[in-house]
Amino acid sequence: MKNELMTIVSPHHAITSRIAAAAIAISLTCSLSCAGPQKPSQTHASTSDRTSILSLAPKEEVLPTLLSARNGGHFRPDIPAALTLLHFSDLHGSEENLHRIVEFKQAYSEYIDDAIHTGDAVICYWDDPNPFENVPGSEDILICIGNHDCWKGHLVWAQTNRPYDATAEDAYVKFYKDRTKEWNITAPEGTERQDSPYCGACYYYKDYPQSKIRMTVLDCMHYDGIQDEWFSKTLGEAREKGFQVVGVEHFPPQSGLNLISCGFSSSVVEDFRSVPDPGESQMERMPDKCFATADKFIDDGGTFICWLSGHTHSDFIGTVPGHDRQVQIIVEKAGEMDTYMLEDRTKGTRNQDAFNLFTINPALNIFTIQRIGAVRNERMQSKRLLVYDYVSHSVLVQE
């Protein structure tokens, strides 16, 4: 297995001429022309048998792999049950694709334990419509905050180096208030009290007792000492309960990833020198202290499964530099195609959709990534399936 140290391209920074040329070619082919996130079509995909998501992802194709991934331990009450999460990210306002995801989730509800969207729900700006407010059936989908969800100033990137000026309370009111009652989560006390240090906190955890897994969701846009202390305490409590942990946040690390060479790692990368200095501008990266806190949990005997993230609009999987016991899974954009993407996402085809069924088998210490939708990267490598041992940190299967 070949690992390469690469930093991940941000949709707001320059890409190489080779990547740009490929993106332009795709842009012309798909009759797209934009320099940033696009407003989605207001029409929904056809509900005909040919183009519906349930026809393009039929049970006879999905279930054999999903059931095999979930099988370990289900017939042994003394062994933790497998846990399946529907992981998607970066809708960027696409209500059409969210409708399709909800339809899929409901059809497979017997096998999917939860769904998580890892940031950038809005088209571009904080006050753009929140698609989760307009799509029935999405009320119980968990979310975390992304950078566009906090872009309040309506300023283009070149005009400011601090465009993400929505406060934590702004984000909480728009994306969390009046929604979390459907989520069965544990948030810090005092999220709606002005005198509380946790006022507007957009972070929480959710326990899955049958699987002995805790999912901890962080706010990458307002990660401070208070949140880090809460994260450390939450990890410690999980370790004491014997729960393994999945971390969720929007950004890749500051230093990129040690990419695992497979179909789930895109070739869209950039040089480290283009990553902004945190003293000069807002980083589109997760602070290193977050990963250091997770390392402490591992040092104390805890099992950290992985990070689930988004932001890059392309798939990546790799270990965190300097924290090589932590692996991060970044999922391709679930919204409509844009010029930052090299993969085809033609509507009405299987490629319209892109999300993962992420199944953890704690009895075997493995996770399975099963792609629904677009299954070829820009190099035509398959990204249908990946099985990973999160204790030995080795790829077991890649198809």
N, C-alpha and C positions, 0 to 999 in steps of 0.2 A: 504494500500500500504506500503510495507516494504522497507525502505532505509537502505543500509549498506555502511559504510565508507570503501572504498577500494581504493588502488592505482592500476593503470593499468599496466599490464606487458608490458615491452618493448621487442621487438624482439631481442635486443642485450644483455640482461641480463639473469642471470640464472633463470630457472623456477623450480618449486618444482618437487620432484621425481615423485609424482602422475601425474602431468601434463606431465613430460618428458616421463613416461611410456606410457601414452595414445598417445602422439605424435609419439613415436616409433612404437606403434602398427599400427597407421594409416600410418606411413611411410612405414612399411613393406607391408601393404595391397596394397598400391598404388605404390609400387616399387620405392619409393623415398628415397634418402639418401643424405642429405646436412646439413650443419651447418649454412647456411645463405641464402640470396636470390638466387634463381636459375635462370639460363638462360632459357628463354622460348623456347618451340619448335618452329621451323621455319615454320612448316606446319600449315595451317589454319584448323579450324573445318570444318567438312563436311557441305555442303550446302543443303544436302537432307532435305526433309520435316521433317523427324524424329528428326534431331539434330540441325536444325537452331533455332536461338533464337526466331524467330517469330512463330515457331511451338511450342516451349516449353513455350512461354509466349503469347498465342493467345489473340486476342482482346476480345473474349467473356469472358475471365477470367480477363483481366486487366481493361477493360473499365468501368464495373459497379462500381467498387470501386473508380477508378480515377475520373469519372464523378461526383460521389456523393461528393467526397472531393472538387471538383472544383465548385460545383453548387452554393454555397452561394454567393449572391450578383450579380451574372451574369446578372440578369434581372432587376437590379436596378441601373441606372446610377449614383445615388448619393452614392452608397456603393462601396468601393474598391473591385476590382476583385480579385479572388483567383490567386495565383502564384504557378506554379509547376516547381521544379528544379529536374533534374536528378543528383543525388549525388553519386559519386563513388570515390575511392581512391586507392593508392598503386598498380598501374599497374605493377610496377617493370618490365617494358620492354615488357609486353605481347601485342604484336600487334594483335595477334589472338583475344584476348578478347576485345580489343579496337575496332576491326572491328565489333564485335557482338554488342557492345554498340552503335556504330554509326548507324548500321542497325536498331536497336530498336528505337533510337532517331529519325531517319528519318521517320520511319513508323508511329510514334506517334507524329509527329511534330505539329499537330493541337492542341495537348493537353499539350505539354511540352514547357515551356517558355524559359528555358535555361538549360545548363548542366555545372557542376563544378566538377573538379578533385582536391581532397584536398591533393596532395603531393606524392612524391616518384614515379615519372614517369619512371625513369631509372631502369635498372636491379639492379645495386649496386652503381656504381661510376658516378661522375659528367660527365665524358667524354664517358660514355656508350651511345648508340644511344637513341635519344629522340623519343619514339613511335609516338608522335603527329606530327612529321615531315614526317612520312612514311605511315600514314593511311589517305587516302582521306576521306573527310567529317568531319574530326576532327578539322578543322581549327577554327571553331567558339566555340569550347569547352573552357570554362574558366579554368584556373589552378592557384594553389598556390604552393609555394615552400615547399618541404619536406627535411628531413635531408640527404637522399641519393642523392638528387639533388645537394647537396653541398659537397659531399664526394669526394674531389679532390686528396687526397694524396695517394690512393691505399695502405693504411695501414690497417692491421687487427686491430680489436678493442684492443687487448692486447698490441699492440706496442705503443700506444699513447692515451692520454686522451683528445686530441683535433683533431679528425680526419676530422672534417667538415671545411676544410680550403678554400673552394671556397668563394670568396668575393661576395657581393651583385651584383657587376657589372658582375662577371663571370656568376652568375645565370641569370641575366637579359639578357645578350647576348645570352645564350643558350635557354632560355625558353620563353622570352617575346619579344625581338627585332624582328621586322618584322611580329609579329603574332597579336599584340594587335589591329591592325586596323580592324580586323574581330570581335572584342569583344564589341565595343560600350561602352567603359568604360571611367572613368575619373581618370587619374593617376596624381601624383604631377608634376608640371612643372619642366622641366630640367632633366628628367631621362637620357638623352643622352649628357648632358653638363658636362664636367669635373669640371667646376667651381661651379656647383650647389650642395647644400647639399642633393639633391634628386637624384644625379647621381646613376644610377643602381637600383633605388627603385623598388622592386618587390611587391608593394602593390598598391591598387586602390579601387575604389568603382564603383558600377553600380546601377543606379536608375531604378525602374519599376513604372512609374507614375500612370498607371491604377490601380496598387495594393497599391500605396503609401508605397512602401517598398524600402529600400536601402540595398544592400548587400555590405559589407565592407570586403575586402580580405587582410589579413596581411601576412608579411614575418616573420615566427617564428624564422628563423635562424639568422636574423640580426635585432632583435627587440631592438631598442635603443631609446634614448630620442627624437630624431628627428621624428622617426616613431610614438612614443607614442603621441607626440604633434599633429602630423597630424591626428592620429586616434581620438583624443579628438575634434579637430576642425571639422572633418568629422561628428562625432556623433552630435555635436552641431548644425550643419547646417541641418542635417536630422530632429532633433527635431523641429527646427524652421519651417520646411516645413510640419510638421505633418506626417513624414514618420516613420514607424516602421523599425527596423534594424535587419538584420541577420549578424553575424560575421562568418568569414571563416578563419581558419588557420590549420596547420597540427597536432600539438601536443595536448595531454591532459594537464591539469594543473600540476604544481609542486606537489600538494598535492593529486593527484588522483581525484576521483569523489565520491560523495554520490550516489551510484548506485541505480537506480530504479529497483526493482525486477520484471523482465519480460523477455520474450524471446530475447529481443534486448540487454540484459546485459549478457555477457559471464561470465563463472566461472573462466577464466584464469586471476588470480590476483597474486600479490606478496606483500611481506611485505614492509612497508615504509622504513625499514632500508637499503634495496638494492637500493634505489634511490640515485644517486651520489650527493655529496656535490657540489654546483655550484662553489665553490672556487677551487675545485680540478679537475673538468672535465666538459665537455660540457653537460649541462642538455638536456635530451630528453623530455623536458616539456616546456610549455608556461610560461613566467614570470608572477608573480602575479600582477605586475603593469598594465598589459593589462586588467585584470579583474577589477581592481580598477578603471580604466578609464571608463569601461562600467558601473560600479556601479554609478559613478558620473552622467552619462547620465540618468540612471534610477531615481536617486535622483532628477534630474532637471525636471522630468516629461516625459522622453522618454520611449518608449516601446521597450525593447530588446527581440527579439523572441527566439533566441538560437544561439549556435555555431555549425558549421558543420566542422568535422575534420576526421582524419584518423590515421595512424601510427601504431596502435596496431595489425593490421591484423585480429582482431576480433571485433564484435559489442559491443558497450557499450552505455548506455544512463544514465545520472545522472546530479545532480546539482553540482556546483563548491563549494567546502568547503570554508566557509568564504564569499561566494558570492552566497547565496542560491536563488537569483532571476535570476540566469543565469543557463540555462540547456545546456549541450553539447551532441551532437549526433555524435558518432564515428562509421563509417561504416566499415564493413568487407573488407578485401583485395579484389580488383577486378581482380588482376592478378592470376597466377596459384598457385595451392596448394603448401605449404611448411610445414616443420616440426614444425613451430610455430603455426599452426592452428589445431584445433581439429575437425572442421566441415568438412564433405565430400565435395569435389569439383571435382568429376569425370567428365572428358570430355565427351561430347556427351549426357549428361543428364541435367536436369534442374539445378542441383547443380553446373554446370560449371560456371555459372554467379552469381554475387552478387553485386547488387547496389540498391539504393533506389529511388523511386519517392517520393519526399518531397514536399507536397502541403501545403501552408499557406493560411488560410482563415482569413484575417484581420477583416472581418465583425463580426466574432464570436470569434476572438482571440484564434484560435486553429490551430494546424498543424497536418498533417497526414503523417505517414511514411508507404509506401507501398513497400514491398520487391519484387524485381524481381530476380528470381533465387533461390539460396539456402534458404530455409525457415524453417530449423530446426537447433537449436544450439546443442552443445555437450551433453546437458541434454535432448534432444528430445523435448524441448519446441518450440512452434510455434513462428515464427517471420514474419508472413504474414502482419500484420497490427498493428499500434499503433496510437491512436488519443490522443492528449495532449493539455490541456488548459494552454497556456504559461503565463497567467495572474494569475490564481489561483494555478498554478503549480500542476496540478492533471492529472492522467491518466483517460481518459474517456472510451476508448475502447482498448482492447488488444486481438488479435486473432492469 
